[in-house]
Amino acid sequence: MRLQSVSRLALALTCALACAATPLAAQAAKARPATHKAHATDKRVPPMIEDLEKRTFTWFWDSANPNNGLVPDHYPTDSFASIASVGFGLTAYGVGVERGYITREQAVDRTLATLRFFRDSPQNDSEDDATGFHGFYYHFLNMQTGKREARWVELSTVDTTLLMGGVLFAQSYYDRDTPKEQEIRDIADALYRRVEWSWATPHAPLISMGWTPGGKFIPHDWKGYNEGMLVYILALGSPTHAVSDDAWAAWSADYKRTWGTFYGQEHLGFAPLFGHQYSHVWVDFRGIRDAWSRDKNLDYFENSRRAAYSQQAYAVANPGHCTGYGKNIWGLTASNGPGGYIVLGHTTTAQPKFFGYTARGAGIDYIQDDCTIVPTAAGGSIAFAPEIVVPALEEMKKRYGQWIYNQYGFVDAFNPSFHLQNVQLRTGKLVPAMGWTDTVQLGIDQGPIVLMIENWRSDFVWNVMKKNPYIRKGLERAGFTGGWLDQAGTQP
């Protein structure tokens, strides 16, 4: 596991609190149209993909606490809130409006409740009586009180970034001249301006992964290629607390460590596919290039496409002899798993290892594969490589759907190679006919599915974010040129 993923890989299921579930989407269904096209340029997609998008959206709508907008880390079991899940949720509500799953009024009210909570929640340096500090927020919050969930939870720069992705989406999407939508824009602007990116740079110009009152700054910074791309874009775009001009060059200086060819695809590697997806949820990297991508003659979108193909090729080769792996069953990324077990084989060199929550992946930087397949690894890559992702999602449902596909779409992960009996599973259940399957979904894995499906279908999230001046400024300060950046910007 790479240190760059420490904050993302906190053991998210080690404690739990009651989660306020509100199946309002079921109520809204009575008034919604039977079909709805978000844009005239919509791609025609298979019915299974339409169904998956709707079910995954419903996870966010049903799981959130309507009083404060907090979205759980995992659901439908009890959970604490994840601020990254909130960012994905705020963005998904716009998709819900465009697709007719909910009304615009419903989305406005839920979004306002969320933004008001983050505006009014306590920001201080106490151990137990704060939601955040210096404009950043704790990774995990109590679903009811909104306070830091526990003292093992860090003030997270990357999870605050994912939250701000949703906040800035709301700022640009709710553009009507109404009191509520104006309030959304005002609060969103204030929340983003409050984030003190320059404070989180003890090793300037690099940005620290996080901070805790007890331990102060985490000794690891965001550098190299991973999900931290958006951290620097938002930090460079800030009108109040921006990092210095050389921050992007410092962040990308380590790219050379993971540039190479993996299973037939030359690309900038990061083993878990979430690193190739998260920033792309909000930023359309097609046709825009920084100094590195100009030198390599490819954009980051193409890089992510190659990463998806390399993982498919890895699954076809199946070096670990995992059950089910193949052309249409593939995908490794951070996810739940059955738990920490080692199965002794006939020799000490043949010991299958199974993990709980960890950064599964296969890439130039490392391989960590316990035969656990994660649907979001493929699903979140649908905008990059639909020609291999759609068949994969369809095959997963066809082959294993009775165990892994429910009212909220795909469960977080499943493992057809796990058949241990009489063990205490960390999460999920053992299905004798199939193997291990999770019984919950995770917000940070659901988000890329619904949002990247919509980006593939209509460019919707990307087009909204192109109107945001802070996104444009961050990209331009990072040295990006070309493509849509050469077109005139529109104020949110």
QUICORJO-V385345 format. One record per backbone hydrogen bond with DSSP energy under -1.0 kcal/mol. CO is the residue of the C=O (numbers start at 1). NH is the residue of the N-H. E is the energy in kcal/mol with one decimal. If there is no record, write none. Layout:
# QUICORJO-V385345
co:CO nh:NH e:E
co:CO nh:NH e:E
This chain:
# QUICORJO-V385345
co:2 nh:5 e:-1.7
co:3 nh:6 e:-2.0
co:5 nh:9 e:-1.4
co:10 nh:12 e:-1.6
co:11 nh:14 e:-1.5
co:17 nh:79 e:-1.4
co:19 nh:21 e:-1.0
co:22 nh:24 e:-3.2
co:24 nh:28 e:-2.6
co:25 nh:29 e:-1.5
co:27 nh:30 e:-1.2
co:28 nh:31 e:-1.6
co:39 nh:42 e:-1.8
co:46 nh:50 e:-1.8
co:47 nh:51 e:-2.5
co:48 nh:52 e:-2.3
co:49 nh:53 e:-2.4
co:50 nh:54 e:-2.0
co:51 nh:55 e:-2.4
co:52 nh:56 e:-2.5
co:53 nh:57 e:-2.3
co:54 nh:58 e:-2.2
co:55 nh:59 e:-1.2
co:56 nh:60 e:-1.0
co:57 nh:61 e:-1.8
co:58 nh:62 e:-2.9
co:59 nh:63 e:-2.0
co:60 nh:64 e:-1.4
co:62 nh:22 e:-2.5
co:65 nh:69 e:-2.7
co:70 nh:65 e:-2.7
co:71 nh:82 e:-2.4
co:73 nh:443 e:-2.2
co:75 nh:441 e:-2.7
co:80 nh:73 e:-2.9
co:81 nh:141 e:-1.6
co:82 nh:86 e:-1.7
co:83 nh:87 e:-1.7
co:84 nh:88 e:-2.1
co:85 nh:89 e:-2.7
co:86 nh:90 e:-3.0
co:87 nh:91 e:-1.3
co:88 nh:92 e:-2.4
co:89 nh:93 e:-2.0
co:91 nh:95 e:-1.2
co:92 nh:96 e:-2.5
co:93 nh:97 e:-1.8
co:94 nh:98 e:-2.4
co:95 nh:99 e:-2.4
co:96 nh:101 e:-2.1
co:96 nh:102 e:-1.3
co:103 nh:107 e:-2.0
co:104 nh:108 e:-2.7
co:105 nh:109 e:-2.5
co:106 nh:110 e:-2.4
co:107 nh:111 e:-2.6
co:108 nh:112 e:-2.7
co:109 nh:113 e:-2.2
co:110 nh:114 e:-1.9
co:111 nh:115 e:-2.7
co:112 nh:116 e:-2.8
co:113 nh:117 e:-1.7
co:114 nh:118 e:-2.0
co:115 nh:119 e:-2.3
co:116 nh:120 e:-2.3
co:117 nh:121 e:-1.7
co:122 nh:131 e:-3.0
co:122 nh:132 e:-1.6
co:130 nh:148 e:-2.4
co:131 nh:138 e:-2.4
co:132 nh:124 e:-1.8
co:133 nh:136 e:-2.1
co:134 nh:196 e:-2.6
co:136 nh:133 e:-1.4
co:137 nh:156 e:-1.7
co:139 nh:83 e:-1.9
co:140 nh:149 e:-2.1
co:141 nh:81 e:-3.4
co:142 nh:146 e:-1.8
co:147 nh:142 e:-2.9
co:150 nh:153 e:-1.7
co:154 nh:139 e:-2.6
co:155 nh:211 e:-1.6
co:156 nh:160 e:-1.5
co:157 nh:161 e:-1.7
co:158 nh:162 e:-2.1
co:159 nh:163 e:-2.1
co:160 nh:164 e:-2.7
co:161 nh:165 e:-1.7
co:162 nh:166 e:-1.3
co:163 nh:167 e:-1.9
co:164 nh:168 e:-2.9
co:165 nh:169 e:-1.6
co:166 nh:170 e:-2.2
co:167 nh:171 e:-2.0
co:168 nh:172 e:-1.8
co:169 nh:173 e:-2.7
co:170 nh:174 e:-2.0
co:173 nh:175 e:-1.7
co:176 nh:178 e:-1.8
co:178 nh:182 e:-2.4
co:179 nh:183 e:-2.0
co:180 nh:184 e:-2.1
co:181 nh:185 e:-2.0
co:182 nh:186 e:-2.4
co:183 nh:187 e:-2.9
co:184 nh:188 e:-2.6
co:185 nh:189 e:-2.1
co:186 nh:190 e:-2.1
co:187 nh:191 e:-2.8
co:188 nh:192 e:-2.2
co:189 nh:193 e:-2.4
co:190 nh:194 e:-1.4
co:192 nh:195 e:-1.0
co:195 nh:197 e:-1.4
co:196 nh:199 e:-1.0
co:196 nh:200 e:-1.0
co:200 nh:208 e:-2.8
co:201 nh:204 e:-1.3
co:203 nh:206 e:-1.6
co:207 nh:222 e:-3.1
co:209 nh:157 e:-1.7
co:210 nh:218 e:-3.0
co:211 nh:155 e:-3.3
co:212 nh:216 e:-2.8
co:216 nh:212 e:-1.6
co:220 nh:209 e:-2.6
co:226 nh:229 e:-1.1
co:228 nh:232 e:-1.6
co:229 nh:233 e:-1.9
co:230 nh:234 e:-2.5
co:231 nh:235 e:-2.1
co:232 nh:236 e:-2.4
co:233 nh:237 e:-1.3
co:235 nh:243 e:-1.3
co:241 nh:198 e:-1.2
co:244 nh:247 e:-1.9
co:246 nh:250 e:-2.0
co:247 nh:251 e:-2.5
co:248 nh:252 e:-2.5
co:251 nh:224 e:-3.1
co:252 nh:255 e:-1.7
co:254 nh:257 e:-1.9
co:255 nh:258 e:-1.8
co:258 nh:269 e:-3.1
co:260 nh:267 e:-2.7
co:262 nh:265 e:-1.3
co:265 nh:262 e:-2.1
co:267 nh:260 e:-1.7
co:271 nh:362 e:-1.6
co:272 nh:275 e:-1.3
co:273 nh:276 e:-1.4
co:274 nh:277 e:-1.5
co:274 nh:278 e:-2.5
co:277 nh:281 e:-1.0
co:278 nh:281 e:-1.2
co:279 nh:283 e:-1.6
co:285 nh:288 e:-1.1
co:289 nh:481 e:-1.8
co:290 nh:294 e:-2.3
co:291 nh:295 e:-1.8
co:292 nh:296 e:-2.0
co:293 nh:298 e:-1.9
co:299 nh:303 e:-1.9
co:300 nh:304 e:-2.1
co:301 nh:305 e:-2.0
co:302 nh:306 e:-2.3
co:303 nh:307 e:-1.8
co:304 nh:308 e:-2.0
co:305 nh:309 e:-2.0
co:306 nh:310 e:-2.4
co:307 nh:311 e:-1.8
co:308 nh:312 e:-2.1
co:309 nh:313 e:-2.4
co:310 nh:314 e:-2.2
co:311 nh:315 e:-2.2
co:312 nh:316 e:-2.1
co:313 nh:317 e:-2.4
co:314 nh:318 e:-2.6
co:318 nh:321 e:-1.9
co:329 nh:326 e:-2.0
co:331 nh:374 e:-2.2
co:332 nh:273 e:-1.8
co:335 nh:358 e:-1.8
co:338 nh:426 e:-2.8
co:339 nh:341 e:-1.1
co:341 nh:354 e:-2.9
co:347 nh:350 e:-1.5
co:352 nh:343 e:-2.5
co:354 nh:341 e:-1.9
co:355 nh:339 e:-1.8
co:358 nh:335 e:-1.9
co:358 nh:360 e:-1.6
co:361 nh:368 e:-3.0
co:366 nh:363 e:-1.8
co:368 nh:361 e:-2.0
co:373 nh:414 e:-2.1
co:374 nh:377 e:-1.9
co:375 nh:379 e:-3.3
co:376 nh:380 e:-2.8
co:378 nh:381 e:-1.7
co:379 nh:382 e:-1.4
co:381 nh:385 e:-2.2
co:385 nh:388 e:-1.7
co:385 nh:389 e:-2.0
co:386 nh:390 e:-2.1
co:389 nh:393 e:-2.7
co:390 nh:394 e:-2.5
co:391 nh:395 e:-2.3
co:392 nh:396 e:-2.6
co:393 nh:397 e:-2.0
co:394 nh:398 e:-2.5
co:395 nh:399 e:-3.0
co:396 nh:400 e:-2.5
co:397 nh:401 e:-1.9
co:400 nh:403 e:-2.3
co:400 nh:404 e:-1.7
co:401 nh:405 e:-2.0
co:404 nh:411 e:-2.6
co:406 nh:409 e:-2.1
co:409 nh:406 e:-2.7
co:413 nh:438 e:-2.4
co:414 nh:373 e:-3.0
co:415 nh:418 e:-1.4
co:415 nh:436 e:-2.5
co:429 nh:437 e:-2.5
co:431 nh:434 e:-2.0
co:431 nh:435 e:-2.1
co:435 nh:431 e:-4.0
co:436 nh:415 e:-3.3
co:437 nh:429 e:-2.7
co:440 nh:412 e:-2.7
co:441 nh:75 e:-1.9
co:442 nh:445 e:-1.2
co:442 nh:446 e:-2.6
co:443 nh:447 e:-2.5
co:446 nh:450 e:-1.9
co:447 nh:451 e:-2.4
co:448 nh:452 e:-1.7
co:449 nh:453 e:-1.9
co:450 nh:454 e:-1.7
co:451 nh:455 e:-2.1
co:452 nh:456 e:-2.1
co:453 nh:457 e:-2.4
co:454 nh:458 e:-2.8
co:455 nh:459 e:-1.5
co:457 nh:43 e:-1.9
co:459 nh:463 e:-2.9
co:460 nh:464 e:-2.1
co:461 nh:465 e:-2.4
co:462 nh:466 e:-1.7
co:464 nh:467 e:-1.3
co:465 nh:468 e:-1.5
co:468 nh:472 e:-1.8
co:469 nh:473 e:-2.6
co:470 nh:474 e:-2.4
co:471 nh:475 e:-2.4
co:472 nh:476 e:-2.6
co:473 nh:477 e:-2.6
co:474 nh:478 e:-1.4
co:475 nh:480 e:-2.5
co:476 nh:479 e:-1.2
co:481 nh:289 e:-2.3
co:482 nh:485 e:-1.5
co:483 nh:486 e:-1.6
co:484 nh:487 e:-1.6
